[in-house]
Amino acid sequence: MKVKVFDESHESDLENSINNFLEDFDGEIIDIKYQVAISVFSEEQIYCFSAMIIYN
């Protein structure tokens, strides 16, 4: 069993990263975990979109 972690600052970048990984993927996906984190720096909101794919 292995994991692959993705971390992007935009949702579309996360989608692209995962889709690129899955294009050539030849295995069994066991689970995908998704998370969004938000923080505030000064007056700016910073988003972090992440996903972890667990696979064989």
SVG drawing of the C-alpha trace seen along z (x, -y; Angstrom):
<svg xmlns="http://www.w3.org/2000/svg" viewBox="-12 -44 16 47">
<polyline fill="none" stroke="black" stroke-width="0.4" points="0.0,0.0 1.3,-3.5 0.1,-7.1 0.5,-10.1 -0.1,-13.6 -1.1,-16.7 -1.0,-20.3 -2.1,-23.3 -3.3,-26.8 -6.1,-26.7 -8.9,-24.0 -8.2,-23.8 -4.5,-23.2 -5.4,-20.3 -7.7,-18.9 -5.0,-19.1 -2.4,-17.5 -4.6,-14.6 -5.8,-14.1 -2.2,-14.1 -1.3,-11.5 -4.3,-9.3 -3.6,-9.5 -0.8,-7.0 -1.9,-5.3 -2.2,-1.5 -3.3,-0.2 -6.1,0.0 -7.2,-3.2 -8.3,-2.4 -9.4,-5.8 -9.0,-9.5 -9.0,-12.0 -9.7,-15.7 -9.1,-18.7 -9.3,-22.5 -7.4,-24.8 -7.9,-28.5 -5.7,-31.0 -5.6,-34.8 -2.4,-36.7 -2.9,-40.5 -6.0,-41.1 -5.5,-38.2 -7.2,-34.8 -4.9,-32.0 -6.4,-28.7 -4.7,-25.3 -6.4,-22.5 -4.9,-19.1 -5.7,-15.4 -4.2,-12.1 -4.6,-9.1 -4.2,-5.7 -3.4,-3.0 -1.9,0.4"/>
</svg>
